[in-house]
């Protein structure tokens, strides 16, 4: 039995193993690797590795692949009620014909996963704002991170924005409240960060330009502009400096575990980019819990330029 698929623009430049899980369901990586090696999964009639990136109009053939036995049932979509939809619509900063910008709340995922059912993509899929189309995710924002988030309304805009992010032509500014007093007031963090992918150890270079907005012996308020886009980059870099972010349950020293904040004090404050000569700048207001901690820690925040 042969099952054939043609790659559409939505999946351009995506790894084949990610495409299989995205399109067909939660397939174990070991099963993907086994079938790629044996030639039961081919792209344009050729054997490839799991890291191979597919392109628009590529043909993917699956040979004698027993879907009903091997593929774990694809995760069901989150079905939001009208109240949840309305609550998230009220967070919208801008809504135009090509994309939506909102001030994402902390505690909600961008996309659904094994640990997170409630997510923005499923919520806005049911919103009237996306009638006749669907929301496209064009960048990442951690579940616990609040702030500016963009969703495209069509494939063309999704591809454009994704390319701008990849080419580092979309400039993001984050602010965070971290433990302790940062020694330097400005500069660049240049680190080699460690992560694991299916048990494989991967080291990635991470760069961030930073500036301390205010600080005291107890806490620091820092502005950060990531140059690279590594997973949990800012959280890891501050943790490595010994100044983990308030509320970070994953990257935090045991000395800060007492009285751990409920919310992660990391906020995507501003995004700047240009399309066809037009400049776009979006800012997201600070959450109330963020402003409350600023007051408690006696830190002053002035609007960033």
C-alpha positions as CSV (number, residue, x, y, z in Angstrom):
1,X,0.0,0.0,0.0
2,X,1.3,3.4,-1.0
3,X,0.1,6.6,0.6
4,X,1.1,9.8,-1.2
5,X,1.1,13.5,0.0
6,X,2.1,16.7,-1.7
7,X,3.7,19.3,0.5
8,X,1.8,22.6,0.6
9,X,3.3,26.0,1.4
10,X,2.4,25.8,5.1
11,X,5.1,23.1,5.6
12,X,7.9,24.6,3.5
13,X,11.3,24.1,5.1
14,X,10.0,21.8,7.8
15,X,11.9,18.7,8.9
16,X,10.3,15.5,7.6
17,X,10.0,13.9,11.1
18,X,8.2,17.0,12.3
19,X,5.9,17.0,9.3
20,X,5.0,13.3,9.9
21,X,3.9,14.1,13.5
22,X,2.2,17.3,12.5
23,X,0.3,15.8,9.6
24,X,-0.4,12.2,10.7
25,X,-0.2,12.1,14.5
26,X,2.1,11.4,17.4
27,X,4.5,9.0,15.9
28,X,7.5,7.7,18.0
29,X,10.8,9.0,16.7
30,X,12.2,5.5,16.7
31,X,9.5,4.4,14.3
32,X,10.2,7.3,11.9
33,X,13.9,6.6,11.9
34,X,13.3,2.9,11.2
35,X,11.0,3.5,8.3
36,X,13.3,6.2,6.8
37,X,16.2,3.8,6.9
38,X,14.2,1.0,5.3
39,X,12.9,3.2,2.5
40,X,9.3,3.0,3.6
41,X,9.2,6.8,3.7
42,X,10.6,8.6,0.7
43,X,10.6,12.1,-0.6
44,X,10.6,12.5,-4.4
45,X,11.3,8.8,-4.6
46,X,14.5,9.2,-2.6
47,X,15.5,8.0,0.9
48,X,16.3,10.8,3.3
49,X,17.3,11.3,6.9
50,X,14.9,12.6,9.6
51,X,16.6,16.0,9.6
52,X,15.8,16.5,5.9
53,X,13.8,19.7,5.3
54,X,10.9,19.4,2.9
55,X,9.9,22.0,0.3
56,X,6.6,23.1,-1.3
57,X,5.4,20.6,-3.9
58,X,7.7,17.8,-2.7
59,X,6.0,14.4,-2.9
60,X,6.1,12.2,0.2
61,X,5.4,8.5,-0.3
62,X,4.8,6.1,2.6
63,X,5.2,2.4,1.6
64,X,3.4,-0.4,3.5
65,X,3.0,1.9,6.5
66,X,0.3,0.5,8.8
67,X,-1.3,3.7,10.1
68,X,-3.9,2.1,12.3
69,X,-1.3,0.0,14.1
70,X,1.7,2.3,14.3
71,X,0.4,5.8,14.7
72,X,-0.8,6.9,18.1
73,X,-4.2,8.7,17.7
74,X,-3.7,12.4,16.7
75,X,-4.4,14.7,19.6
76,X,-7.8,16.1,19.6
77,X,-8.2,19.8,19.2
78,X,-9.1,22.0,22.2
79,X,-12.7,23.2,21.9
80,X,-13.0,26.6,23.5
81,X,-16.3,28.0,24.8
82,X,-17.5,31.5,23.8
83,X,-16.2,33.0,27.1
84,X,-12.7,31.8,26.4
85,X,-12.8,33.0,22.8
86,X,-14.1,36.5,23.9
87,X,-11.5,36.7,26.7
88,X,-8.7,36.2,24.2
89,X,-10.2,38.4,21.6
90,X,-10.1,41.3,24.1
91,X,-6.3,40.9,24.3
92,X,-5.9,41.9,20.6
93,X,-3.6,44.8,19.9
94,X,-4.1,45.0,16.1
95,X,-6.3,43.1,13.7
96,X,-5.7,43.7,10.0
97,X,-6.3,41.7,6.8
98,X,-3.0,39.8,7.0
99,X,-2.3,39.2,10.7
100,X,-3.5,39.6,14.3
101,X,-1.3,40.9,17.1
102,X,-2.3,40.2,20.7
103,X,-1.0,40.6,24.3
104,X,-0.8,36.9,25.1
105,X,-1.6,35.9,28.7
106,X,0.8,33.9,30.8
107,X,-0.2,30.2,31.2
108,X,-1.6,29.5,27.7
109,X,0.3,27.7,25.0
110,X,0.6,28.8,21.4
111,X,-0.2,25.3,20.1
112,X,-1.6,22.2,21.6
113,X,0.6,19.5,22.9
114,X,0.7,16.4,25.2
115,X,1.0,18.6,28.3
116,X,-1.1,21.6,27.1
117,X,-4.6,21.3,25.6
118,X,-5.7,24.9,25.9
119,X,-3.9,26.9,23.2
120,X,-4.2,30.0,21.1
121,X,-4.4,28.4,17.7
122,X,-7.4,26.2,18.6
123,X,-9.1,29.2,20.3
124,X,-8.8,31.6,17.4
125,X,-9.7,28.9,14.9
126,X,-13.2,29.3,16.4
127,X,-13.1,33.1,16.4
128,X,-15.1,35.1,13.9
129,X,-11.9,37.1,13.3
130,X,-10.7,34.1,11.3
131,X,-13.9,33.3,9.3
132,X,-12.9,31.8,6.0
133,X,-9.4,31.2,7.0
134,X,-7.4,29.9,10.0
135,X,-4.6,31.2,12.3
136,X,-1.0,30.4,11.4
137,X,1.7,30.4,14.1
138,X,4.8,32.2,12.8
139,X,7.0,32.3,16.0
140,X,7.3,30.8,19.4
141,X,6.4,32.2,22.8
142,X,6.7,30.0,25.9
143,X,3.5,29.0,27.7
144,X,4.4,31.0,30.8
145,X,5.7,34.1,28.9
146,X,3.3,36.9,28.3
147,X,3.3,39.7,25.7
148,X,3.3,40.5,22.0
149,X,2.4,37.5,19.8
150,X,1.6,37.4,16.1
151,X,-0.7,35.1,14.2
152,X,-1.0,35.2,10.4
153,X,-4.3,35.0,8.6
154,X,-3.1,33.4,5.4
155,X,-0.3,31.2,4.1
156,X,1.4,34.0,2.2
157,X,1.7,36.2,5.2
158,X,2.7,33.2,7.4
159,X,5.6,32.5,5.0
160,X,6.7,36.1,4.9
161,X,6.6,36.6,8.7
162,X,8.3,33.2,9.3
163,X,11.1,34.2,6.8
164,X,11.5,37.6,8.5
165,X,11.9,35.9,11.9
166,X,14.4,33.4,10.4
167,X,16.4,36.2,8.8
168,X,16.3,38.1,12.2
169,X,14.5,41.1,10.6
170,X,11.9,41.1,13.3
171,X,13.3,42.7,16.4
172,X,11.9,41.6,19.7
173,X,12.4,43.2,23.1
174,X,11.7,41.4,26.4
175,X,11.7,42.6,29.9
176,X,12.2,40.5,33.0
177,X,12.5,40.8,36.7
178,X,15.3,38.6,38.0
179,X,16.8,37.7,41.3
180,X,19.8,39.7,42.6
181,X,21.7,42.6,41.3
182,X,23.2,42.2,37.8
183,X,26.9,43.2,37.8
184,X,27.0,44.8,34.4
185,X,24.5,47.4,33.3
186,X,24.6,46.6,29.6
187,X,26.3,44.5,27.0
188,X,25.9,41.2,25.2
189,X,25.5,37.7,26.5
190,X,27.2,35.1,24.2
191,X,26.7,31.6,25.5
192,X,26.8,28.0,24.3
193,X,23.5,26.5,25.6
194,X,22.9,22.8,26.0
195,X,19.7,21.0,25.1
196,X,18.7,17.5,24.3
197,X,16.8,16.2,21.2
198,X,15.6,12.6,21.6
199,X,18.5,11.9,23.9
200,X,21.0,13.6,21.6
201,X,23.2,16.3,23.2
202,X,23.1,19.5,21.3
203,X,25.1,22.7,22.0
204,X,23.8,26.0,20.4
205,X,25.3,29.4,20.4
206,X,23.0,32.1,21.9
207,X,23.4,35.9,21.7
208,X,21.4,38.5,23.5
209,X,21.9,42.3,23.9
210,X,20.8,43.4,27.3
211,X,20.4,46.6,29.4
212,X,19.5,47.0,33.0
213,X,16.6,49.3,33.4
214,X,16.7,49.4,37.2
215,X,18.3,47.4,40.0
216,X,19.0,47.1,43.7
217,X,20.7,44.6,46.0
218,X,17.6,42.4,45.9
219,X,16.4,42.4,42.3
220,X,17.0,43.6,38.7
221,X,14.7,44.8,35.9
222,X,16.4,44.0,32.6
223,X,15.6,44.7,29.0
224,X,16.7,41.9,26.5
225,X,16.9,41.8,22.7
226,X,17.7,38.3,21.6
227,X,19.8,38.0,18.4
228,X,19.4,34.3,18.1
229,X,16.2,32.4,18.9
230,X,17.1,29.4,21.0
231,X,14.6,27.5,23.1
232,X,14.3,29.1,26.6
233,X,17.3,31.3,25.6
234,X,16.7,34.3,28.0
235,X,15.7,32.1,30.9
236,X,18.8,29.9,30.5
237,X,21.2,32.8,30.1
238,X,19.9,34.6,33.3
239,X,20.0,31.3,35.1
240,X,23.6,30.7,34.0
241,X,24.5,34.1,35.4
242,X,23.0,33.2,38.7
243,X,20.1,35.6,38.3
244,X,17.1,33.5,37.4
245,X,13.8,35.1,36.5
246,X,11.2,35.4,39.3
247,X,8.6,32.6,38.9
248,X,10.8,30.4,36.7
249,X,10.2,26.8,38.0
250,X,12.5,25.2,35.4
251,X,15.6,27.4,35.5
252,X,16.0,28.5,39.1
253,X,18.5,28.0,41.9
254,X,17.3,26.2,45.1
255,X,18.1,29.4,47.1
256,X,15.2,31.1,45.3
257,X,12.7,28.2,45.7
258,X,11.1,29.7,48.8
259,X,8.1,31.9,48.1
260,X,8.4,31.2,44.3
261,X,6.2,33.5,42.3
262,X,3.2,31.9,40.6
263,X,3.8,33.8,37.3
264,X,7.0,33.9,35.3
265,X,8.2,37.5,35.2
266,X,9.2,37.4,31.6
267,X,7.2,39.6,29.2
268,X,7.5,40.1,25.4
269,X,7.2,43.9,25.5
270,X,7.8,45.0,21.9
271,X,8.1,43.8,18.3
272,X,9.4,45.8,15.4
273,X,9.5,44.9,11.7
274,X,9.0,46.3,8.2
275,X,6.9,44.9,5.3
276,X,7.1,46.6,1.8
277,X,8.6,49.7,3.3
278,X,6.0,50.1,6.0
279,X,7.2,50.0,9.7
280,X,5.3,48.1,12.3
281,X,5.8,48.6,16.0
282,X,3.7,46.8,18.7
283,X,3.9,47.1,22.4
284,X,2.1,44.9,25.0
285,X,1.1,46.4,28.3
286,X,2.6,44.8,31.4
287,X,0.4,42.3,33.3
288,X,-0.9,43.5,36.7
289,X,1.1,40.8,38.5
290,X,4.2,42.1,36.8
291,X,3.6,45.7,37.9
292,X,2.8,44.5,41.4
293,X,6.1,42.8,41.8
294,X,7.9,45.9,40.4
295,X,6.4,47.9,43.2
296,X,7.1,45.3,45.8
297,X,10.8,45.1,44.7
298,X,11.0,48.9,44.4
299,X,12.0,48.8,40.7
300,X,11.1,51.6,38.3
301,X,10.0,51.0,34.8
302,X,10.0,53.6,32.1
303,X,8.6,53.0,28.6
304,X,11.2,51.7,26.2
305,X,12.1,53.5,23.0
